[in-house]
C-alpha cells in the first residue's frame, strides 16, 4: 500500500512527534529516539506515544465497523475455492505431458536434419576438394611445361609467358588453399618448387628490365608481383641486387677520410643513385600524375633501409658529438640529405611511410643533440664567464670616448657578451631542433650580464687622480667606466630586437603563440636591463659628487680669512668655488659633444646634490658668524656699561660683513659657473635657496648697520 492510500489519524499538535514519521521508508526506532530525545524527555515521549496509540486503536475499530459487511462477503466468497483448484490439477498435468512429448519429437527431428546437413557439407567439401585437386594436377602440368628451361629461355615473348604462368600459379595457390585432401601435401612440395623456379625467372627478367630501363616491361613485371602478392619480394630483390652493391661502394670510412667534402660527398653520391639507377622505378611506382603501379615503395624499403644499415655498420663515427664543429657539419649535411630524400616522396602517403619508418626514427635519435648543446653551452658560456669574472679596472674599457656615439660597445665585457649572443645563432653552431634551448641560453647570457653590471656598480676602485686622467685621450677612471656601462646597456637594449629578428628567421614554424612567447620573454629581459639605467646614473652622480664635495669644506675657513686680518672688502670668489666645479666642468667638456642629453641629466642631478651640500655649509657659516657677532655685541655693551662710555659709531665694514660679502660673491660665482656650461639653473634644486640665503644675510647686515648708525 502506498503512502497516498494510508490515512493516519491526525496527532495532536502538543505531541513531540508527527504522525508521518512512522510511515517513512527509512524509519528507524533508534534514530527516532535519538532525534526526539534532544527536544523532550523519555517520560514525555512515552506519554505521547501512549496517547497516539489510543488514537490508532480507536481508528482501527472505526475502520472495522465501517467495512464489516465487506469483510463478511469476502470470507463467504472463498468457500469451495480449494475444491475448484483440485479439479484443475488433473487436466493441467495431462496437458503438460503432451507438451513434453511434442518437444521431444521436435528435438529428434532437428538432430536428424542437422546430421543430414553436416553430411551434405562434408560431401560438398569433398567434391570441392576433388575439383580443386583436378585443377591442381592441370596447373602443375601446365606450369611444368611452361617453365621448361629450354623453351622458356628461347621464347621471344618471355613477359607473356611470365604473365600466363603467374595467372596459373595464382590459380594453383587458390585451389591448394581449398583442397582438404591429404594427398595435397605431396603436391604442395611440387608446387613450391615450381613457384621457386618461376620466381627465379621472374626476378632475372625484372633485373634485366631495370638494367635496360624498359618502362613497359617494368610495369608488366611489377603487376605480376602485385598479382602474386610478392611486393615485398620485389623490394628486397632491388635492395639486394641493385641498391646494395652501389651503396656499399659509397658508404665506407675511406670515403669520409679521403674526400674533402666527407659525408656531404657520400650523400651526394647516394642521391645520384636515386636519380640514375632508381629513377625509372620511382617514376613508375610513386609519380601521382603518371600511369603507375601502386603498392611499391622502393625509396623506403629498398633504398633507405639499406643506406641506414650500412651507415650504422661502416660509418657509425658520424654520430659522435665529441667534435662539435665536425658534428654540426655532418648533422646539417644529413638533414639536407633527408630533406632531398623527402622531396623524392611525391605523394603524401610515401612521405608518411618514410617518416613513420622505424629505421628513419631511430636514425634521427642516434644524433645526440643534447650532448652537442652541452658542449656548445660550455664553449660559449666559458668565454662569457671568463670576461665577466675579471675584476673591474681601467683595462675593462675597450674604446675611446668617440665610441659612445657609435654602434660599437665601449666595454670589453659587453662586446664579448654581444658577440656570443650573435654566435649562438651562427650557421655553424645553431640547429633548429635545439631552437628553444639556444633561445633560453641567450636569455641566460643576458641575465648573467645584468648580474655582472650590478656587481660592477658595487665594486670598490682603487684611489686615483681623476682630474688628471680626464685630460687624457683615453680615460681610465671609474666615472668613465660607469658612463661606458650606461651607454653599453642602452645599446644592448636597442639591439636586442635584432636578436629577436635573427631568431625569427631561424624558426621554421612561426606560429602566433610561439612568436608571442619569444616577444614576452625578450621584453622581460629588456625590462630587467632597463632597470639598471637609473642605478648606473645614480652611481655616476655619486662619483661626480665625490670628486667635488670635498672642496666645499673650505667654506668653513672663510671666517678665519677675515677676522682680525684687516683685509679689503672681497670682490673675487674664493678658489674653492673653482676647485669644486672644476671636475664637473671637465666632465661637461669631455662628454658634452658625445652624449649631451645624458650629460645634462647627470650634471643637473650632481649640481643639485652639490648645491644642497653647499647650502648646508653656507648656512652653518652664516649661523656661526651670527652667533659670534651677537656674542661680541653683548660683550661690548657690557664693557661700555662698566666704563660708563657711550657706544661709538660703527666705523667702516666689519669682519662679519666681509665674511657675508665673500659668501655672496662665492655663491654668485658658483651660480655663474653653472650657467656658463649651459646648465639651466632652474633645473638645479636648492639654487634659489642658496641665493636667497646669501642675499638675505648681506641685506640683514646692511639693515643692522643702518640701525646702529
C-alpha positions as CSV (number, residue, x, y, z in Angstrom):
1,X,0.0,0.0,0.0
2,X,1.4,3.4,-1.0
3,X,1.8,6.4,1.3
4,X,-1.0,8.2,-0.5
5,X,-3.5,5.4,0.4
6,X,-2.6,5.5,4.1
7,X,-4.9,7.7,6.1
8,X,-3.4,8.0,9.6
9,X,-5.3,9.7,12.4
10,X,-4.1,13.2,13.0
11,X,-1.8,13.5,16.0
12,X,-2.4,16.4,18.5
13,X,-0.1,19.4,18.0
14,X,1.2,19.2,21.5
15,X,2.9,15.8,20.9
16,X,6.6,15.7,20.4
17,X,6.4,14.0,17.0
18,X,4.4,14.0,13.8
19,X,2.3,11.0,12.6
20,X,4.0,10.9,9.2
21,X,7.3,10.0,10.7
22,X,6.1,6.4,11.2
23,X,5.5,5.7,7.6
24,X,8.8,6.9,6.2
25,X,10.9,4.3,4.2
26,X,14.0,5.0,6.3
27,X,12.1,4.9,9.7
28,X,14.3,3.6,12.4
29,X,13.5,3.3,16.1
30,X,16.9,4.2,17.4
31,X,17.1,7.2,15.1
32,X,13.6,8.3,16.1
33,X,14.5,8.1,19.8
34,X,17.9,9.9,19.3
35,X,16.4,12.8,17.4
36,X,13.4,13.4,19.7
37,X,15.4,12.9,22.9
38,X,17.1,16.2,22.2
39,X,13.8,18.2,22.4
40,X,11.9,16.2,25.1
41,X,12.4,13.7,27.9
42,X,11.8,9.9,27.6
43,X,8.9,10.1,30.0
44,X,7.2,12.7,27.9
45,X,7.8,10.7,24.8
46,X,6.3,7.6,26.5
47,X,3.2,9.5,27.4
48,X,2.8,11.0,23.9
49,X,3.2,7.5,22.3
50,X,0.6,6.2,24.6
51,X,-1.8,8.9,23.6
52,X,-1.3,8.3,19.9
53,X,-1.6,4.5,20.4
54,X,-5.1,5.1,21.8
55,X,-5.9,7.2,18.7
56,X,-4.7,4.4,16.4
57,X,-6.9,1.8,18.2
58,X,-9.9,4.0,18.0
59,X,-9.3,4.5,14.3
60,X,-8.9,0.7,13.7
61,X,-12.2,0.0,15.5
62,X,-14.0,2.6,13.4
63,X,-12.5,1.1,10.2
64,X,-13.7,-2.4,11.1
65,X,-17.2,-1.2,11.9
66,X,-17.4,0.8,8.7
67,X,-16.2,-2.1,6.4
68,X,-17.7,-5.0,8.4
69,X,-20.1,-6.1,5.5
70,X,-17.2,-6.2,3.0
71,X,-15.1,-8.5,5.4
72,X,-18.1,-10.9,5.8
73,X,-18.7,-11.1,2.0
74,X,-15.0,-11.8,1.3
75,X,-15.0,-14.7,3.6
76,X,-18.2,-16.2,2.2
77,X,-16.9,-15.9,-1.4
78,X,-13.8,-18.0,-0.6
79,X,-16.0,-21.1,0.4
80,X,-15.3,-24.0,-2.1
81,X,-12.3,-22.4,-3.7
82,X,-9.9,-25.3,-2.7
83,X,-12.2,-27.9,-4.4
84,X,-12.2,-25.9,-7.6
85,X,-8.4,-25.8,-7.5
86,X,-8.1,-29.5,-7.0
87,X,-10.3,-30.2,-10.0
88,X,-8.0,-28.2,-12.3
89,X,-4.8,-30.1,-11.4
90,X,-5.6,-33.3,-13.4
91,X,-6.2,-31.7,-16.8
92,X,-3.3,-29.4,-16.4
93,X,-1.0,-32.4,-15.7
94,X,-2.1,-34.2,-18.8
95,X,-1.5,-31.1,-20.9
96,X,2.0,-30.8,-19.6
97,X,2.8,-34.5,-20.6
98,X,1.5,-33.8,-24.1
99,X,3.7,-30.7,-24.5
100,X,6.8,-32.6,-23.3
101,X,6.2,-35.3,-25.9
102,X,5.8,-32.8,-28.7
103,X,9.0,-31.1,-27.6
104,X,11.0,-34.4,-27.6
105,X,9.7,-35.2,-31.1
106,X,10.9,-31.8,-32.4
107,X,14.3,-32.2,-30.8
108,X,14.8,-35.6,-32.5
109,X,13.8,-34.1,-35.9
110,X,16.2,-31.2,-35.5
111,X,19.0,-33.5,-34.7
112,X,18.3,-35.7,-37.7
113,X,18.2,-32.6,-40.0
114,X,21.5,-31.3,-38.6
115,X,23.2,-34.6,-39.2
116,X,22.0,-34.6,-42.8
117,X,23.2,-31.1,-43.3
118,X,26.6,-31.9,-41.9
119,X,26.9,-35.0,-44.2
120,X,25.9,-32.9,-47.2
121,X,28.5,-30.3,-46.2
122,X,31.2,-32.9,-46.0
123,X,30.2,-34.3,-49.3
124,X,30.2,-30.8,-50.8
125,X,33.7,-30.1,-49.4
126,X,34.9,-33.4,-50.7
127,X,33.6,-32.7,-54.2
128,X,35.2,-29.2,-54.0
129,X,38.5,-30.8,-52.9
130,X,38.3,-33.2,-55.8
131,X,37.5,-30.4,-58.2
132,X,40.4,-28.4,-56.8
133,X,42.7,-31.4,-57.0
134,X,41.8,-31.9,-60.6
135,X,42.8,-28.2,-61.3
136,X,45.9,-28.7,-59.2
137,X,47.1,-31.5,-61.5
138,X,46.3,-29.5,-64.5
139,X,48.0,-26.4,-63.2
140,X,51.1,-28.3,-62.1
141,X,51.4,-30.0,-65.6
142,X,50.8,-26.6,-67.3
143,X,53.4,-24.8,-65.2
144,X,55.9,-27.6,-65.6
145,X,55.6,-27.4,-69.4
146,X,55.6,-23.6,-69.4
147,X,58.6,-23.3,-67.1
148,X,60.6,-25.9,-69.2
149,X,64.0,-24.3,-69.1
150,X,64.9,-24.6,-72.8
151,X,61.6,-23.5,-74.1
152,X,61.4,-20.6,-71.6
153,X,64.8,-19.2,-72.3
154,X,64.3,-19.3,-76.1
155,X,60.9,-17.7,-76.0
156,X,60.9,-14.2,-77.7
157,X,57.8,-13.2,-75.7
158,X,59.1,-14.1,-72.3
159,X,56.9,-11.5,-70.5
160,X,53.8,-13.0,-72.0
161,X,54.8,-16.4,-70.7
162,X,55.5,-15.0,-67.3
163,X,52.1,-13.4,-67.1
164,X,50.4,-16.6,-68.2
165,X,52.4,-18.6,-65.7
166,X,51.6,-16.0,-63.0
167,X,47.9,-16.4,-63.6
168,X,48.3,-20.2,-63.5
169,X,50.4,-20.1,-60.4
170,X,47.9,-17.8,-58.7
171,X,45.1,-20.3,-59.7
172,X,47.2,-23.2,-58.3
173,X,47.7,-21.5,-55.0
174,X,43.9,-20.8,-54.8
175,X,43.0,-24.4,-55.4
176,X,45.6,-25.7,-53.0
177,X,44.1,-23.5,-50.3
178,X,40.7,-25.0,-51.0
179,X,41.7,-28.6,-51.2
180,X,41.3,-30.5,-47.9
181,X,42.6,-34.0,-49.0
182,X,45.7,-35.5,-47.5
183,X,47.2,-36.1,-51.0
184,X,47.6,-32.4,-51.4
185,X,50.7,-32.4,-49.1
186,X,52.8,-34.1,-51.8
187,X,51.6,-31.7,-54.4
188,X,52.4,-28.7,-52.2
189,X,56.1,-29.5,-52.3
190,X,55.9,-29.8,-56.1
191,X,54.0,-26.5,-56.3
192,X,56.6,-24.8,-54.0
193,X,59.4,-26.0,-56.3
194,X,57.6,-24.7,-59.4
195,X,57.0,-21.4,-57.6
196,X,60.6,-21.0,-56.7
197,X,61.6,-21.8,-60.3
198,X,59.1,-19.3,-61.6
199,X,60.2,-16.5,-59.1
200,X,63.8,-17.1,-60.2
201,X,62.9,-16.5,-63.8
202,X,60.7,-13.5,-62.9
203,X,63.4,-12.0,-60.8
204,X,66.0,-12.4,-63.5
205,X,63.7,-10.8,-66.1
206,X,62.8,-8.0,-63.7
207,X,66.5,-7.1,-63.0
208,X,67.2,-7.2,-66.8
209,X,64.4,-4.8,-67.4
210,X,65.9,-2.5,-64.7
211,X,69.2,-2.6,-66.5
212,X,67.7,-2.0,-69.9
213,X,65.3,0.8,-68.4
214,X,62.4,-0.6,-70.3
215,X,59.4,1.1,-68.7
216,X,56.7,-1.0,-70.4
217,X,58.3,-4.3,-69.4
218,X,58.9,-3.0,-65.9
219,X,55.3,-2.1,-65.4
220,X,54.2,-5.6,-66.6
221,X,56.7,-7.2,-64.2
222,X,55.6,-5.1,-61.3
223,X,52.0,-6.1,-62.0
224,X,53.0,-9.7,-61.9
225,X,54.4,-9.1,-58.4
226,X,51.2,-7.5,-57.4
227,X,49.1,-10.4,-58.7
228,X,51.3,-12.9,-56.8
229,X,51.3,-10.7,-53.7
230,X,55.1,-10.6,-53.9
231,X,55.5,-6.8,-53.5
232,X,57.9,-7.2,-50.5
233,X,60.0,-9.8,-52.5
234,X,60.4,-7.3,-55.4
235,X,61.5,-4.5,-53.0
236,X,64.0,-6.9,-51.3
237,X,65.3,-8.0,-54.7
238,X,66.0,-4.4,-55.8
239,X,67.6,-3.7,-52.4
240,X,69.9,-6.8,-52.6
241,X,70.8,-6.8,-56.2
242,X,70.7,-3.2,-57.3
243,X,70.9,-0.8,-54.4
244,X,73.2,-2.9,-52.1
245,X,76.3,-3.1,-54.3
246,X,76.1,0.6,-55.2
247,X,75.6,1.8,-51.6
248,X,78.4,-0.5,-50.4
249,X,80.8,1.3,-52.8
250,X,79.8,4.7,-51.5
251,X,79.4,4.2,-47.7
252,X,82.8,3.4,-46.1
253,X,85.3,5.1,-43.8
254,X,87.8,5.7,-46.6
255,X,85.4,7.9,-48.5
256,X,84.9,10.1,-45.4
257,X,88.6,10.4,-44.7
258,X,89.9,10.9,-48.3
259,X,87.2,13.1,-49.8
260,X,87.4,16.8,-48.8
261,X,83.7,17.1,-48.6
262,X,83.5,13.9,-46.5
263,X,79.9,13.0,-45.5
264,X,78.4,15.6,-47.9
265,X,80.1,13.8,-50.8
266,X,78.7,10.5,-49.7
267,X,75.2,11.9,-49.5
268,X,75.5,13.4,-53.0
269,X,76.6,10.1,-54.4
270,X,73.7,8.3,-52.7
271,X,71.3,10.8,-54.2
272,X,72.9,10.2,-57.5
273,X,71.9,6.5,-57.2
274,X,68.3,7.6,-56.7
275,X,68.4,10.0,-59.7
276,X,70.1,7.5,-62.0
277,X,69.7,3.8,-61.1
278,X,66.3,4.0,-59.4
279,X,64.8,6.9,-61.2
280,X,62.6,4.8,-63.5
281,X,61.3,2.6,-60.8
282,X,60.4,5.6,-58.6
283,X,58.8,7.3,-61.6
284,X,56.6,4.2,-62.3
285,X,55.6,3.5,-58.7
286,X,55.4,6.9,-57.0
287,X,54.5,9.6,-59.5
288,X,50.9,10.6,-59.0
289,X,50.3,12.2,-62.4
290,X,51.5,9.3,-64.4
291,X,50.3,5.8,-65.2
292,X,51.9,3.9,-62.3
293,X,51.8,0.7,-60.3
294,X,50.5,1.1,-56.8
295,X,51.7,-0.6,-53.7
296,X,55.5,-0.4,-54.1
297,X,57.9,1.9,-52.1
298,X,61.4,1.2,-53.4
299,X,62.5,4.6,-51.9
300,X,62.0,3.4,-48.3
301,X,62.1,-0.4,-48.4
302,X,64.9,-0.8,-51.0
303,X,67.0,2.3,-50.8
304,X,66.6,4.0,-47.4
305,X,66.7,0.8,-45.3
306,X,69.9,-0.3,-47.0
307,X,71.5,3.1,-46.6
308,X,70.7,3.4,-42.9
309,X,72.0,-0.1,-42.2
310,X,75.3,0.5,-44.0
311,X,75.8,3.9,-42.3
312,X,75.2,2.2,-38.9
313,X,77.6,-0.6,-39.9
314,X,80.5,1.3,-41.6
315,X,80.5,5.0,-40.6
316,X,79.0,5.0,-37.2
317,X,81.6,7.5,-36.2
318,X,79.5,10.3,-37.7
319,X,77.2,10.2,-34.7
320,X,79.9,11.1,-32.2
321,X,79.4,14.6,-30.8
322,X,82.9,15.0,-29.3
323,X,84.0,17.4,-32.0
324,X,81.1,20.0,-32.2
325,X,82.3,21.5,-35.4
326,X,82.5,18.2,-37.2
327,X,79.3,17.0,-35.6
328,X,77.4,20.1,-36.7
329,X,78.6,19.9,-40.3
330,X,77.8,16.2,-40.5
331,X,74.3,16.7,-38.9
332,X,73.5,19.6,-41.2
333,X,74.6,17.6,-44.2
334,X,72.4,14.7,-43.0
335,X,69.4,17.0,-42.6
336,X,69.9,18.3,-46.2
337,X,70.2,14.7,-47.4
338,X,67.0,13.7,-45.6
339,X,65.2,16.8,-47.0
340,X,66.2,15.9,-50.5
341,X,65.1,12.4,-49.8
342,X,61.7,13.6,-48.7
343,X,61.3,15.7,-51.8
344,X,61.5,12.4,-53.8
345,X,58.4,11.3,-51.9
346,X,56.0,13.0,-54.4
347,X,52.8,11.6,-52.7
348,X,51.7,12.2,-49.1
349,X,51.5,8.5,-48.5
350,X,55.1,7.9,-49.5
351,X,56.3,10.8,-47.3
352,X,54.3,9.4,-44.3
353,X,55.8,6.0,-45.0
354,X,59.3,7.4,-44.9
355,X,58.8,9.4,-41.7
356,X,57.0,6.6,-39.9
357,X,59.6,4.1,-40.8
358,X,61.2,2.7,-37.7
359,X,64.7,2.9,-39.0
360,X,64.2,6.5,-40.0
361,X,63.1,7.4,-36.5
362,X,66.0,5.5,-34.9
363,X,68.5,7.1,-37.3
364,X,67.4,10.6,-36.1
365,X,67.6,9.5,-32.5
366,X,71.3,8.4,-32.9
367,X,72.3,12.1,-33.3
368,X,73.0,13.1,-29.7
369,X,71.8,16.7,-29.8
370,X,71.6,17.2,-26.0
371,X,75.4,16.4,-25.7
372,X,76.2,18.7,-28.7
373,X,74.2,21.5,-27.0
374,X,76.0,21.0,-23.7
375,X,79.4,21.2,-25.5
376,X,78.4,24.5,-27.1
377,X,76.9,25.7,-23.9
378,X,80.2,25.2,-22.1
379,X,82.2,26.5,-25.0
380,X,80.3,29.8,-25.3
381,X,79.4,30.1,-21.6
382,X,83.1,29.8,-20.6
383,X,84.1,32.7,-22.9
384,X,81.3,34.9,-21.4
385,X,82.0,33.8,-17.9
386,X,85.8,34.4,-18.2
387,X,85.3,38.0,-19.2
388,X,82.6,38.7,-16.6
389,X,84.6,37.2,-13.7
390,X,87.5,39.6,-14.3
391,X,88.0,42.4,-11.8
392,X,86.8,45.8,-13.0
393,X,89.8,48.0,-13.9
394,X,90.7,50.7,-16.4
395,X,91.5,47.9,-18.9
396,X,87.9,46.9,-18.9
397,X,87.2,49.9,-21.2
398,X,87.6,48.9,-24.8
399,X,87.3,52.1,-26.8
400,X,87.8,55.8,-26.6
401,X,85.0,58.3,-25.8
402,X,84.2,58.6,-29.5
403,X,82.8,55.0,-29.4
404,X,80.0,56.2,-27.2
405,X,78.2,57.7,-30.3
406,X,78.9,54.7,-32.5
407,X,77.3,51.2,-32.6
408,X,80.4,49.6,-31.1
409,X,80.4,48.8,-27.4
410,X,82.8,50.6,-25.2
411,X,83.4,47.8,-22.6
412,X,85.2,44.5,-23.4
413,X,82.6,42.6,-21.3
414,X,79.6,44.0,-23.3
415,X,81.4,43.4,-26.6
416,X,82.1,39.7,-25.7
417,X,78.6,39.2,-24.5
418,X,77.0,40.6,-27.6
419,X,79.4,38.6,-29.9
420,X,78.5,35.4,-28.2
421,X,74.8,36.2,-28.3
422,X,75.2,36.5,-32.1
423,X,77.4,33.5,-32.2
424,X,74.6,31.3,-30.8
425,X,72.6,31.9,-34.0
426,X,75.6,31.4,-36.3
427,X,75.1,28.9,-39.1
428,X,78.0,26.8,-38.0
429,X,76.6,26.5,-34.4
430,X,72.8,26.8,-34.5
431,X,70.5,23.8,-35.1
432,X,66.8,24.4,-35.5
433,X,66.0,21.2,-33.5
434,X,67.6,23.0,-30.4
435,X,65.9,26.4,-31.0
436,X,64.2,26.5,-27.6
437,X,67.5,25.7,-25.8
438,X,69.5,28.2,-27.8
439,X,66.9,30.9,-27.1
440,X,66.9,30.1,-23.4
441,X,70.7,30.2,-23.5
442,X,70.7,33.7,-25.0
443,X,68.3,34.9,-22.2
444,X,70.7,33.3,-19.6
445,X,73.6,35.3,-21.0
446,X,71.6,38.5,-20.8
447,X,70.7,37.7,-17.2
448,X,74.4,37.0,-16.4
449,X,75.3,40.3,-18.0
450,X,72.7,42.0,-15.8
451,X,74.2,40.4,-12.7
452,X,77.7,41.4,-13.7
453,X,76.6,45.0,-14.2
454,X,75.0,45.1,-10.7
455,X,78.2,43.6,-9.2
456,X,80.4,46.2,-11.1
457,X,78.4,49.0,-9.6
458,X,79.2,47.8,-6.1
459,X,82.9,47.1,-6.8
460,X,85.4,49.4,-5.0
461,X,88.0,51.0,-7.1
462,X,91.5,52.0,-6.1
463,X,92.2,55.7,-5.5
464,X,93.4,57.6,-8.5
465,X,93.9,61.1,-9.7
466,X,90.6,61.5,-11.6
467,X,91.1,65.1,-12.7
468,X,94.4,64.4,-14.3
469,X,93.1,61.4,-16.2
470,X,90.3,63.4,-17.8
471,X,92.8,65.3,-19.8
472,X,94.0,62.1,-21.5
473,X,92.6,60.8,-24.7
474,X,91.6,57.5,-23.1
475,X,90.1,57.8,-19.6
476,X,90.8,55.2,-17.0
477,X,88.6,56.4,-14.2
478,X,85.7,54.7,-12.6
479,X,83.5,57.5,-13.9
480,X,84.5,56.8,-17.4
481,X,83.7,53.1,-16.8
482,X,80.2,54.0,-15.5
483,X,79.5,56.2,-18.4
484,X,80.6,53.4,-20.8
485,X,78.5,50.9,-18.9
486,X,75.4,53.2,-19.1
487,X,75.8,53.6,-22.9
488,X,76.5,49.9,-23.4
489,X,73.3,49.0,-21.6
490,X,71.4,51.4,-23.7
491,X,72.9,50.0,-26.9
492,X,72.2,46.5,-25.7
493,X,68.6,47.3,-25.1
494,X,68.3,48.8,-28.6
495,X,70.0,45.8,-30.3
496,X,68.0,43.1,-28.5
497,X,65.1,43.3,-31.0
498,X,67.7,42.5,-33.7
499,X,68.4,39.3,-31.8
500,X,64.6,38.5,-31.9
501,X,64.5,39.1,-35.6
502,X,67.5,36.8,-36.1
503,X,65.7,34.1,-34.1
504,X,62.6,34.5,-36.1
505,X,64.4,33.9,-39.3
506,X,65.9,30.7,-37.8
507,X,62.4,29.5,-36.7
508,X,60.8,27.2,-39.2
509,X,57.2,27.2,-37.8
510,X,56.3,30.8,-36.9
511,X,53.1,30.2,-35.1
512,X,51.5,33.2,-33.3
513,X,51.7,31.5,-30.0
514,X,55.5,30.8,-30.3
515,X,56.2,34.4,-31.5
516,X,54.2,35.8,-28.6
517,X,56.3,33.7,-26.2
518,X,59.5,34.9,-27.7
519,X,58.4,38.5,-27.6
520,X,57.3,38.3,-24.0
521,X,60.5,36.6,-22.8
522,X,62.7,39.2,-24.6
523,X,60.6,42.1,-23.3
524,X,61.1,40.8,-19.8
525,X,64.9,40.6,-20.4
526,X,64.9,44.1,-21.9
527,X,62.9,45.5,-18.9
528,X,65.4,43.9,-16.5
529,X,68.3,45.6,-18.3
530,X,66.4,48.9,-18.4
531,X,66.1,48.9,-14.6
532,X,69.9,49.1,-14.4
533,X,70.0,52.5,-16.0
534,X,68.7,54.6,-13.1
535,X,71.1,52.7,-10.8
536,X,74.1,53.4,-13.1
537,X,73.0,57.1,-13.3
538,X,72.9,57.3,-9.6
539,X,76.4,55.9,-9.3
540,X,77.7,58.4,-11.9
541,X,76.2,61.3,-10.0
542,X,77.7,59.9,-6.7
543,X,81.1,59.7,-8.4
544,X,80.8,63.2,-9.7
545,X,79.8,64.4,-6.3
546,X,82.6,62.5,-4.6
547,X,85.2,64.4,-6.6
548,X,83.6,67.8,-5.8
549,X,82.1,67.8,-2.4
550,X,85.5,67.7,-0.6
551,X,86.4,71.2,-1.8
552,X,83.3,72.7,-0.1
553,X,84.8,72.0,3.3
554,X,86.9,75.2,2.7
555,X,83.7,77.2,3.2
556,X,84.2,76.9,6.9
557,X,87.7,78.5,6.5
558,X,86.2,81.9,5.3
559,X,85.7,83.3,8.8
560,X,89.4,82.8,9.6
561,X,90.4,84.7,6.5
562,X,88.7,87.9,7.6
563,X,88.6,88.0,11.4
564,X,91.3,90.4,12.7
565,X,93.1,90.4,9.3
566,X,92.0,93.8,8.1
567,X,91.6,92.5,4.6
568,X,89.9,94.6,2.0
569,X,86.3,94.0,1.1
570,X,86.1,90.9,-1.0
571,X,85.3,91.2,-4.7
572,X,86.6,87.9,-6.1
573,X,85.3,84.4,-5.3
574,X,87.5,82.0,-3.3
575,X,89.5,79.3,-5.0
576,X,87.3,76.5,-3.6
577,X,84.5,77.5,-5.9
578,X,86.5,76.9,-9.0
579,X,88.1,73.8,-7.5
580,X,84.7,72.3,-6.5
581,X,83.3,72.8,-10.0
582,X,86.4,72.0,-12.0
583,X,85.7,68.3,-12.1
584,X,82.1,68.8,-13.3
585,X,83.2,71.4,-15.9
586,X,85.9,69.0,-17.2
587,X,83.2,66.2,-17.3
588,X,81.0,68.5,-19.3
589,X,83.7,69.5,-21.7
590,X,84.7,65.9,-22.3
591,X,81.2,64.3,-22.8
592,X,79.0,67.2,-23.9
593,X,79.7,66.7,-27.6
594,X,79.4,63.0,-27.3
595,X,76.3,62.4,-25.2
596,X,74.7,65.8,-24.5
597,X,71.4,64.6,-23.2
598,X,72.8,62.2,-20.7
599,X,75.5,64.7,-19.6
600,X,72.9,67.4,-18.8
601,X,70.7,65.0,-16.9
602,X,73.7,63.7,-14.8
603,X,75.1,67.2,-14.2
604,X,71.7,68.6,-13.1
605,X,71.5,65.8,-10.5
606,X,75.1,66.3,-9.5
607,X,74.7,70.1,-9.2
608,X,71.5,69.6,-7.2
609,X,73.3,67.4,-4.6
610,X,76.4,69.6,-4.6
611,X,74.2,72.7,-4.1
612,X,72.4,71.0,-1.2
613,X,75.8,70.4,0.5
614,X,76.9,73.9,-0.4
615,X,73.7,75.4,1.1
616,X,74.3,73.4,4.3
617,X,77.9,74.7,4.6
618,X,76.9,78.3,3.9
619,X,74.1,78.1,6.4
620,X,76.4,76.7,9.0
621,X,78.9,79.5,8.4
622,X,76.3,82.2,8.5
623,X,74.8,80.8,11.7
624,X,78.2,80.7,13.3
625,X,79.0,84.2,12.1
626,X,75.7,85.5,13.5
627,X,76.3,83.8,16.9
628,X,79.8,85.2,17.1
629,X,78.6,88.7,16.1
630,X,75.9,88.6,18.8
631,X,78.4,87.5,21.4
632,X,80.8,90.2,20.5
633,X,78.0,92.8,20.6
634,X,76.9,91.7,24.1
635,X,80.5,91.8,25.4
636,X,80.9,95.3,24.0
637,X,77.7,96.5,25.7
638,X,78.8,95.0,29.0
639,X,82.3,96.6,28.6
640,X,80.7,100.0,27.8
641,X,78.4,99.9,30.8
642,X,81.3,99.1,33.1
643,X,83.4,102.0,31.8
644,X,80.4,104.4,31.5
645,X,81.3,105.2,27.9
646,X,78.8,105.7,25.1
647,X,78.6,103.3,22.2
648,X,80.7,104.6,19.4
649,X,79.5,104.7,15.8
650,X,80.5,101.9,13.6
651,X,83.4,102.8,11.5
652,X,83.7,101.1,8.1
653,X,82.8,97.5,7.2
654,X,83.1,94.9,9.9
655,X,84.8,91.5,9.6
656,X,81.5,89.7,9.7
657,X,80.2,91.9,6.9
658,X,83.2,90.9,4.8
659,X,82.5,87.2,5.5
660,X,78.9,87.6,4.3
661,X,80.0,89.5,1.3
662,X,82.6,86.9,0.5
663,X,79.9,84.2,0.7
664,X,77.6,86.1,-1.5
665,X,80.4,86.6,-4.1
666,X,81.2,82.9,-3.9
667,X,77.6,81.9,-4.3
668,X,77.1,84.2,-7.2
669,X,80.3,82.9,-8.9
670,X,79.1,79.4,-8.2
671,X,75.8,80.1,-10.0
672,X,77.5,81.9,-12.9
673,X,79.9,79.0,-13.5
674,X,76.9,76.6,-13.7
675,X,75.2,78.9,-16.2
676,X,78.4,79.1,-18.3
677,X,78.3,75.4,-19.1
678,X,74.8,75.7,-20.4
679,X,73.1,74.1,-17.4
680,X,69.7,75.7,-16.7
681,X,69.8,76.7,-13.0
682,X,66.0,76.4,-12.9
683,X,66.5,72.6,-13.2
684,X,69.1,72.6,-10.3
685,X,67.5,72.2,-7.0
686,X,68.4,74.4,-4.0
687,X,69.9,77.1,-6.2
688,X,67.2,79.6,-5.2
689,X,67.5,78.7,-1.6
690,X,71.3,79.2,-1.8
691,X,71.0,82.7,-3.5
692,X,68.3,83.7,-1.0
693,X,70.4,82.7,2.0
694,X,73.4,84.7,0.7
695,X,71.4,87.8,-0.2
696,X,69.4,87.8,3.0
697,X,72.5,87.7,5.1
698,X,74.1,90.7,3.5
699,X,70.8,92.6,3.4
700,X,70.2,92.0,7.1
701,X,73.8,93.0,7.8
702,X,73.2,96.3,6.0
703,X,70.0,96.9,7.9
704,X,71.7,96.3,11.2
705,X,74.5,98.7,10.4
706,X,72.0,101.4,9.3
707,X,70.1,100.9,12.6
708,X,73.2,101.2,14.7
709,X,74.2,104.3,12.8
